[in-house]
């Protein structure tokens, strides 16, 4: 399982998203200001930051949160 966290440097809500993501040992940040982050965002059709996409081990999307920061309990409910 992996929590993909999409951020940008100039995003005012992205620091909060990073803080939430740091509470989970299975998260990875993708900076949409660089090519790798933008490519991963395009793969998941992420158009805004912050966004998070929870995927299983075969990259199937379990749940996603677009354009806002979810509460840690919301993520935990889907990651259980």
Backbone torsions as a table, in degrees:
resi	resn	phi	psi	omega
1	UNK	NA	142.5	-179.7
2	UNK	-143.6	134.1	174.3
3	UNK	-101.5	108.5	179.6
4	UNK	-90.0	124.7	-175.3
5	UNK	-115.5	119.1	-176.0
6	UNK	-103.4	122.5	-175.8
7	UNK	-135.4	166.7	172.1
8	UNK	-136.3	154.5	-177.9
9	UNK	-62.7	-37.1	-175.1
10	UNK	-93.6	12.2	-177.8
11	UNK	-82.8	120.8	-177.3
12	UNK	-70.1	-23.0	-179.4
13	UNK	-98.2	-4.0	-177.0
14	UNK	-68.6	-34.7	175.4
15	UNK	-57.8	-38.3	177.2
16	UNK	-66.0	-38.3	178.3
17	UNK	-64.9	-40.5	178.0
18	UNK	-63.7	-39.5	179.2
19	UNK	-63.0	-44.0	177.3
20	UNK	-64.2	-45.1	-178.1
21	UNK	-61.3	-34.9	-179.6
22	UNK	-65.1	-14.2	178.5
23	UNK	-79.4	-7.5	-177.8
24	UNK	-120.9	128.5	-178.5
25	UNK	-74.4	-3.9	-177.9
26	UNK	-114.0	35.0	179.8
27	UNK	-110.9	152.6	176.2
28	UNK	-140.8	132.2	178.8
29	UNK	-86.3	140.0	173.1
30	UNK	-125.0	117.4	179.7
31	UNK	-87.1	116.1	-178.0
32	UNK	-76.1	2.6	174.0
33	UNK	-86.2	-8.0	177.5
34	UNK	-119.1	168.0	-172.0
35	UNK	-63.3	-43.1	-178.8
36	UNK	-63.6	-45.9	179.7
37	UNK	-64.0	-40.8	179.5
38	UNK	-66.5	-38.9	178.2
39	UNK	-65.0	-43.2	179.2
40	UNK	-66.1	-39.2	177.2
41	UNK	-62.6	-42.0	179.0
42	UNK	-63.6	-38.4	179.2
43	UNK	-59.6	-36.5	-179.1
44	UNK	-99.1	8.4	-178.6
45	UNK	56.3	38.3	176.7
46	UNK	-84.7	123.3	-177.1
47	UNK	-115.2	-8.2	-176.7
48	UNK	-142.8	160.1	178.1
49	UNK	-122.4	151.0	-7.9
50	UNK	-78.8	148.3	174.1
51	UNK	-136.8	151.8	178.1
52	UNK	-134.1	140.7	178.3
53	UNK	-130.6	120.7	177.7
54	UNK	-96.1	121.8	-178.8
55	UNK	-122.9	153.9	175.5
56	UNK	-85.6	-173.7	-175.0
57	UNK	-67.2	-14.7	177.7
58	UNK	-108.3	19.6	176.3
59	UNK	71.5	14.3	174.2
60	UNK	-77.6	134.3	-178.6
61	UNK	-73.7	125.9	175.6
62	UNK	-88.3	-46.9	178.3
63	UNK	-163.8	156.6	176.3
64	UNK	-139.0	153.0	176.8
65	UNK	-126.2	120.7	-175.5
66	UNK	-111.2	131.9	169.8
67	UNK	67.0	18.2	175.1
68	UNK	-157.4	168.8	-179.5
69	UNK	-100.7	116.6	178.3
70	UNK	-75.6	158.5	173.4
71	UNK	-72.1	147.9	178.6
72	UNK	-55.5	-33.7	-179.8
73	UNK	-66.2	-32.5	177.2
74	UNK	-63.0	-44.1	179.7
75	UNK	-64.9	-45.7	-178.7
76	UNK	-60.1	-35.7	179.2
77	UNK	-61.3	-38.9	-179.6
78	UNK	-83.5	-23.7	-177.4
79	UNK	-85.8	-7.8	-176.2
80	UNK	-70.4	NA	NA
